[in-house]
Amino acid sequence: MSEIAQQSVAAAKWGALAAVAKFIMQLAVNIIVARLLGPDSYGLFALATLVLLLATFFSEFGLGWSLMQRAEIDDEAVRFVFTWQCISGLLGTLILMLGAPLMADFLRDPRLVEVIRWLSLVCVLNAMASTANNLLRRELRFKAIAAQQIQSYAFAYLVVGIPMAALGQGAWSLVAAWICQAVLGVLLALRSRPHALRPLFRIAAPREYINVGVVVFFTNICNWLVSNADRLLIGRLLGTQPAGFYAVGYNLATVPNGLMISALQPAFLASGARLQDQLPTLRKAYVEVQSFIWLFVAPVFVAGALSSRELIQLLYGAHWGASGQVLGLLFLAMPAYLGWALSTPILWNTGRRHLESLLQLPLLLLAVLGLVWSSGHGLTAMAAVAATVFLLRFLVIAVPACLALAVPGPALRGLVLRALLFNAAVMGAGYAAGLGLSLWTEAPLALLLARSAAAGAVAVTLWLAAPNLVGAPALGLLGRFIPRQSRLARHFAAQVERMNKKEAG
């Protein structure tokens, strides 16, 4: 394995480890806070964070990504990027401060004004930490990023957020926790990757940085609109309580995905930037990643979708039941969401970065029309439209990514067929187990365990006993993430070698 490949795998391992730790913490925090706040206050904060995430793009502006894309950088480049990211962060804070009343009017809830204004501080704080974090990503130091993320999140919510929620502070408990996390994020990022803080407003050839920044900025805006049109329109058309129900289902579905994306996408982007001239290697990595998503990650989401109602009832309580159908629909769409996120680096690393936003603009229009139409049919209908948009979004980006890498047609057809057969088998087993047990009991925990056990048993059996169904790319990638000397790793390696020899012959 090449040095870059080893660094990428190590970075992805640390990213995955951090994702698991953060998922456990975020799941526990979300459950506790949702139970303490209820749908209305939880929905109020969820709508405010949508506005914040849009303004946060000003704190990034995309300049930091240029640090990862360039072959060489110096202190002047770092100072220039840091200076202008801080300026753009201040601009984001100012926009939120002044525009909070208009945003609250659009979402039809005057309580949002002060919440948005306080959250606006996060824009400038994130801007101050962005340069150090992007330098860590450039250096593939994901262990340091993982440590600071876990530390800041744990302190902010365990010491500030949850105690305030227990004392009846409502949405303000989450506001305080988010600001606290952002402050700690700045301090820990600069401690992990110190860099010059002295302002620098001009640099030689600034257009090279600005061009990347502008593309990233508009791409982020487009991505935000496509990703959040559902929550914005639910808040405006249905109100804060349905928005709270949707937020719980959405967060439970997307939090693990978001953590995996934040861990794997930068590693894939940074390593891919070094492999721009090695198309076969980049193509092999992309096929392996997509195979892993659809044959190892997707079955987990499929199993979760089968018991989404029971999962919501057990974790959040009976009064959150409306989130169950939302969760089930979004669970089924999450593999497409992850597949999309790990397709975009291919466009960036093959000189097609402008396509990410251009290809999604028609999809944005379609999403808005579909969501407005479905709003008359209730929350579940809007969730179904949102899930469909996730799938279409993946296809819109994955097709040009495959064309850019010249992925062979037989490899694509094989992956699609394997994914359909594999996940159909997992879903069928889980559904049959739940249907059989429901004749005897309706206990949520019993149904969840029965479906999960049946789905998991079929998935593991196929992984171990049907290597031709899983395919060499997925098994090969999995084998690199487990100890090389383990019996399982040797089993996967032998299967991959056999399939490769058969294909070559």
N, C-alpha and C positions, 0 to 999 in steps of 0.2 A: 504494500500500500504506500502511495506517495506521501511526502511530508504534509502537503496541503490536505490530502484526504484524512490523514491521521489527526491533524489539527481540527478539521471540520467535524469529524466524528466525536472528538473530545469536547468540542464546543457544544455540539448537539446533545451530548450526554449530560453535560452540566445544565444546559437549557432545559432538558427534559426533567432532570432531577428537581430543578427550581420550579418547573411547571407543576409537578406533583405536589411539592410542599405548599406552593401558593394556592393550588386548587383546594387542598384540604383546609387551609386556613380560610380562604375566601368562602368556601361552602359553609363552614361552621359559622363564620361571621354573618353571611347573608341570611342563614336560617334564623340565627338569634335576633338579628336586627329586624328582619321581616316580621317575626312573631311579636317583637316589642312595639313596632311602629304601626303595623296594619297596612292595608292596601292604599289608603289615601295618602298618608305621609310618605310611604315608600315610593308611590307614584310621583309625588311632588318632587322628591329628590331626583328620581330617574329622569324626569323631564328637564330639570335644571342641568344635569350632567350632559345631556345631549347638546345643549347650547354651549356648555363649557368645552366639550370636545371639538366643536367646530372652531371656536376661538383659539383653542390650543394650537391649531395649525399655524397661527401667526407666531407662536413661540418657537416653532420649529422652522417654518418657512422652507424647509428642505435643504438648507445650507449644510447642515450636519451630514446629510447623506453624501455630499460631495467629498467629505473626508474619507469615506469608505471606498468611493469609486476611484479616487486618484491613486496612481501607482506610488507617488512620493509626495510627502507633505513636510512643511517645516513650521517653526514657531510662528512665523508671520501668518501663515495660512490659518493656524489654530486661533491666533488672536483676532484675525479678521472675521472668521466665522463666529467666534464667541461674541464679539462686539455687536454684530448685526443680528444675531439671534436674540440677544438681550433687548435690543431696540424693538425688534418685531414682537417680542414677548410683552413689552410695555404697551405696544400698540394694541395687542389683543386684550390686555387688561382694560385699557381705555375704552375700547369698543364695547366690551361687556358692561362697564360702568355706565356709559351713556345710553347704550341700547337696551338695557334691561327692561324698561317699561314697554318698549315696542315688542320685545320677545314675549313678555308676559301677556300682552294683549293678544298676540297671535295664538298662544297656547291657552288663552281664556282663563287665566288664574293669576290674580294680582299678587298672591303670596310669593310668586316666583321672583319678584323684583329684587328684594333684599338677598334672597338666597343666591341668585345669579351674581349680584355685585360682590358678595363675599367670596364666592368661588372664582371670581375673575383673578384673584391673587395667584391662583395656581398657574396661570399663563406665564407670568414672568418668572415664577419659581422653576417651572419645567424648562424654560428657556435657559436659565442659568446652569441647569444640570445636563442639558442636551449635548453640549460639545464633549464633555468628559465621557458620557455614555457612548457616544458614537466612536470616540477614540478607543474605548474598550472593545467595542464590537469590531472595529477595524483590526485590532490585535487579537481577535478571537478569545478575549479574556472573559468568557461568559460565567466563569466561576465567581469572579468579583461582582458582576452585575447581579447574579443570582443572590449572593449574600446580602447586598445592599437592598434589593427589593424585598426580600423576606424580612430583614430587620426593620425597615421603615414601615412596612405594612403591619407587622405584628405589634409594634409599639403604638402606631396611630389608632388601630381599632381595638386592641385589647386594653390599652391604658386610657384612651380618650373616647372613642366612638361608642363602644358597648356600655361603659359606665354612664355616659350621658344619656343614651337611649333608655337605660333602666331607670334613670331619674326623670323621665318624661320630657326630654328636650326635643323629641320628634325628629324632623328632618335636619335640624341644626346639629344633632349629634354626628350625622354623616358629613355635614359641611366641615365641622371642626376636625374630624378625623382625616378628611381628604387634604385639608390645608396642612395639617401636622405631617402627614406622609410626604407632601411635596417639599416641606422645609427640610425634613430629614434626608430626602432624596438628594437635595443639593449638597448637603454637608458630606454625605457618604460617597457621592459620586466624585467630588473633588478630592476626597481623601484617597479613594481608590486609584484615580488617575489625575494627579495634579497637572495643571497646565497654566501658562501665563494668562493673567487676568487683565493686564494692561490694555486699554482700548486701542484698536487700530482700525481706522475708518477707510483706508485705501490700501490697495495691494496691486502688484503687477498682475495683469491679465485677470481682473476680477470677473469678467464675463464668463470664464470657465466655471467659476463657482455659482454665479448667479443663474446661468442657463440651467444647470442641474437643479438649483433651488426652485426656480420657477416651475419646471416640469413636475417636481415632487409636490410643490404647493397645490397646483391645480389638480394633480392626480389625487392628492389627499382629500381635496374638497369634493371631487367627484365620488371617491370611495365613501366619504362620509355621507353624502346625500343618498347613495344607493343603499348603504348599510342601515341608515337611520330613518329613511322615509316612513317605514312602518310605525316606528315609535312616535315620531312627530305627528303623523296623521291620526294615530290612535288617541294621542293626548288631545289633539284639537277637536276631533270629531266625536270621540266617545267619552272623554273626561279623564280626570286623574285616577279614579278608582279602577276602571278598566286598564289604564296605563300601568297601574301598580300590579294588577294580575299578569299583564303581558310581560312586565319587567322581570317578575320572578321566574316565569318560564323561560324568557329570553336569556337571563343571566345564568340560570342553571344549565342551559344548553350550550351557551357560547363561552362561558368562563374557561372550561378546560381547553376549548379550541383556541380562544384568545391567548391563553398562556403558552400553548404549543406553538402558535404562530409567532408570538413575541420571542420565543426561544429559538425556533428553527429558521424562520424567514431571514433574520439578519445573518445567521451563520451561512445559509444557502446563498444569500446575496453577496456576502463578503468573499466566500470561497469561490463562488461563480465568477466574480470579477477577476480573479486570478486565472480562471480557466477559459476566458473569452476566446482564446486562440486554440483551444483544445476541444473542438466541437464533439468528437466521439465520447470523450470523458464526461462532458456536460450532459450529453444526451443520455448516457448510461445512468448518471446520477438522477436525472429527472424521471426516467422510467422506473427506477427503483423506488424513488420517493412516492410517486403516484401509486405504484403497486402496493406499497406498504400501507398507504392511506386506505385504499379500497378493500384490501384483504385482511388487514389487522386492526385498523382503527374503526372502519365502518361497522363491523359486526358488534362492536361495543355499543355504538350509538343505536343500532337496530335493536339490540336487547333492551336498552334503556327505553326506547320508544314504546315497546310492548307493555311496559309497566309504568308509563309516565303518570297516570292518575294515582296509582298506589304510591309512587315515589313522592309526589307532591303532598299527598295526605299524610304520609309518615313523617316527612321532613318539616313541613310547614303547618300542618293542621287542616282540619276539615274546611275552615272558612276560606282557604286558598284554593278550593277545588277547581275554580274556573281556570287556573293556570295549568291544569293537567293536560287538556287537549292542545294548548299552545306548546307545551313542552314536547309532547309526542311528535307534532308536526315538525318542530324545529330540530329535534334530535335526528330525524331522517334526513334533514338538509345539511347537517354539520359536516359530513365527509366532503360534500361539494364546496363548502366554505373553506375548509382546510386545503382542499385541492386547488382552489382559486388562489389562495394566499401563497402557495408554493409554486404557482405558475408565473406569477408576476415577476419574480427575479429573472426568469428566463428572458422576458421581453427587455428588461433593463440590461442584461448582460449580453444581448445580441443586437444592441443598437436600435431597439424598437420601443423604448420607454414611453414615447408619446402615444402608443396604441392603447395603453391601459385606460386612459381617460376617454379617448375618442370612441373606443368600442363600447364603453359603458353608458354613454350619453343616451342612445336610443333605449337602452334597458331602463334607465332612470325614468324616462317618460312613460314607458310601459308599466313600470312599477307604481308610479303615482296614479295612473288611470285605473289600474287593477285594485289598488288599495281604496281609492275613493268609491269605486263601484261596490266593492265587497263590504264597505263600512255599513251599508244598509242591512247586511246579513249577520252582523255581530262580530265579536272578537275572534271566534274560531275561523271564520271565513277570511278575515284579514291575516291571520297567522298562516293559513294555507297559501295565500298569495305571497307572503313573505318567504315561505319555504320554497316556492316555485322560483322566485327571483334568485335565491341562493344557487339553485341548480343551473339556471340560465346564465348566471354570472360566471360560474365555473366554465361552462361550455364556451362562452364568448372569449375568455382569456386562454383557455387550454388549447383550443384549436390553433390559433396563431403561434402559440408556444411550441406545439408539436411541429408545425410547419417550419418554424425558425430552426429547429433542431434536426429537421429531416427524420423524424421518428418513423420507422417503417410501418406501413399499413398493417401487416400481419401482427406486429407487436401490439399495436393499438387494439385491433380486433380481439386478440387473445386476452388482453387485460380486461376489456369490457365484458367479454363472455365469462371469464373467471369471476369477476366481481358480481355479476348478476346471479350466477349459479351459487356462489359461496354465500352471499347474503340472503338469497331466497331460502337456502337450506337452514341457515341460522334462524331466520324469521319463522319459517314453518315449524321448526322444533319448539321454539319458544311459545308460539301461538297455540300449538297442540297441547303442550304441557299446561298452559294456563286454562285452556278450555276444559281439559279433563278435570283439573283440580276444582274449577268453579262449580262443578256438579256436587261437590262435597262441602266447600267452604267459600266464603267471600272475604275472608280475612286478608287485608292488604299485604301484610308482610309475607304470608304464606304464598300468595299469588306471585309476588315479586320474586321471591326466592326460587319458586318452581320454574318460572319462565327464564330467569337468569341462569339457573343451573342447566336447564335443557339446552338453551342457546349456547352457553359456554362449553358444554360437553361436545356439542356438534362441531363448534369452531375449533377447539383444541384437537379433536380427532382428525379433522380435515388438515390442520396445520402439520400434524405429525405423520399421518398415514396417507395423505393424498398430495404429495409434493407437486405432481403434474398439474393439479387444480390450482395450487397456490402460485406456482411459477418460480423460476430462478431469481428474477429481480427482487421480489419481496423477501424470499428466504435469504438471499445474499445480504440484503441490507440488515435484516434482523440479526443475522449471524455476527455482524460487526458490532452490535450493541450489547452482546452478552460475552462473558469471559471466554476467551479463545480455547482454553483447555477443558472447558466443561463438556460433558457428554452430549448435551443438546447442541452446542456449537459444532461439534464434530459431525453430528448427525446432519445438521443443515448443510454444512460444507460438503459432505459426501453427496447429498442429494443435488446440490447446485452443480457440482462437478459432473455428475452423471448426466444431468439435463443439458449442460453446456456441450458435453461430448456428443450427445445424441443430436443436438442441433447442428453442431459443426459437421457431423458425419452425414 
